[in-house]
Amino acid sequence: MTLQLHKASRLPYWPAWAVGIVLGWLAMVAAAQWLAWTMGQPMELCLFRRLTGLPCPTCGLTRGVLALFGGHAGAAWAYNPLALCVAILASAALLARATLGLGLRVELSGGERKAAGVLAAGLLLANWVYLIVCVG
């Protein structure tokens, strides 16, 4: 495994599809928050949860980010630990790239890529079991 800090362009390239996904997610969160405030009850955004009654592997991410913005790190962690860690690391990487112009490049060999995939799948599965058992 090789880790490298490299000089990157100040602003990362943002593919149109990624911008669309982020803007769509932000619009859904804003609409749900507005509806929750006007109707006095929380809105359920997760289609998987609506259909199955079980939380999806990313359930709690929106609530966790909102709790983190509100200064409630413990509540944010309880909503979805893995998704919150990924969101914080991604935000830190984007912030470092935008402000310092530094990017982090991780190069993995074929075997290391397979091990990283197995580790990621295991973390996602463990997080999902946590969400089903503890958050429910």
C-alpha positions in Angstrom: 0.0 0.0 0.0 1.3 3.4 -0.9 0.0 6.7 0.6 0.9 9.9 -1.1 0.1 13.5 -0.5 0.2 15.3 -3.8 -0.4 18.8 -5.0 -3.9 18.9 -6.5 -5.9 21.6 -8.1 -7.6 23.9 -5.6 -11.1 22.9 -6.6 -11.8 19.2 -7.4 -13.6 18.3 -10.5 -17.3 17.7 -9.7 -19.1 15.4 -12.2 -22.6 16.6 -13.1 -24.2 13.4 -11.8 -22.5 13.9 -8.3 -23.6 17.5 -8.1 -27.1 16.3 -9.0 -27.2 13.6 -6.3 -25.9 16.0 -3.6 -28.3 18.8 -4.6 -31.2 16.3 -4.8 -30.3 14.9 -1.3 -30.1 18.5 0.1 -33.5 19.4 -1.5 -35.1 16.2 0.0 -33.7 17.0 3.5 -34.8 20.6 3.3 -38.3 19.5 2.1 -38.6 16.9 4.9 -37.4 19.3 7.5 -39.9 22.0 6.3 -42.8 19.4 6.3 -41.8 18.1 9.7 -41.9 21.6 11.1 -45.2 22.5 9.5 -46.9 19.2 10.3 -45.3 18.6 13.6 -44.1 15.0 12.8 -40.9 13.6 11.4 -40.9 12.5 7.7 -39.6 9.1 6.6 -37.2 9.5 3.7 -35.9 5.9 3.4 -37.8 3.9 0.8 -36.2 0.6 2.0 -37.5 1.2 5.5 -40.9 2.1 4.3 -41.2 -1.1 2.3 -39.5 -3.6 4.7 -39.8 -1.9 8.1 -36.0 -2.4 8.6 -33.4 0.3 8.4 -31.1 0.3 5.3 -27.3 0.3 5.8 -27.3 4.1 5.5 -30.4 4.9 7.6 -29.6 7.6 10.1 -27.0 9.4 8.0 -29.3 12.5 7.4 -30.3 12.6 11.0 -26.7 12.1 12.1 -25.4 15.0 9.9 -28.2 17.3 11.2 -27.3 16.2 14.8 -23.6 16.9 14.1 -24.5 20.4 12.7 -26.5 20.9 15.9 -23.4 20.1 18.1 -24.7 16.7 19.2 -21.8 14.4 18.2 -23.0 11.5 20.5 -26.5 11.5 18.9 -24.9 11.7 15.4 -22.7 8.6 16.3 -25.8 6.7 17.6 -27.8 7.3 14.4 -25.2 5.6 12.1 -21.5 5.3 13.2 -20.1 4.0 9.9 -21.9 6.5 7.6 -20.9 9.3 9.9 -17.2 8.3 9.9 -17.3 8.2 6.1 -19.0 11.5 5.8 -16.5 13.2 8.2 -13.5 11.7 6.4 -14.8 12.7 3.0 -15.6 16.2 4.2 -12.1 16.5 5.6 -10.5 15.3 2.4 -12.6 17.8 0.3 -11.8 20.6 2.7 -8.0 19.9 2.6 -8.1 19.8 -1.2 -10.1 23.0 -1.5 -8.1 25.0 1.1 -4.6 23.6 1.0 -4.6 22.1 -2.5 -3.5 18.8 -1.2 -4.9 15.4 -2.2 -4.4 12.0 -0.8 -3.7 9.2 -3.2 -3.9 5.6 -2.0 -2.5 2.9 -4.3 -3.4 -0.7 -3.5 -2.1 -3.9 -5.1 -4.7 -6.5 -6.4 -4.6 -8.4 -3.1 -4.8 -5.3 -1.0 -7.9 -4.2 -3.1 -9.6 -7.5 -2.4 -8.8 -7.2 1.3 -10.1 -3.7 1.4 -13.3 -4.8 -0.3 -13.8 -7.6 2.2 -13.1 -5.2 5.1 -15.5 -2.6 3.7 -18.2 -5.2 3.2 -17.7 -6.5 6.8 -17.9 -3.0 8.2 -21.1 -2.3 6.2 -22.6 -5.6 7.4 -21.7 -5.0 11.0 -23.0 -1.4 10.8 -26.3 -2.7 9.3 -26.7 -5.3 12.1 -26.1 -2.5 14.6 -28.8 -0.4 13.0 -31.3 -3.3 12.9 -30.6 -4.3 16.5 -29.9 -1.0 18.3 -31.7 1.6 16.3 -34.4 -0.5 14.8 
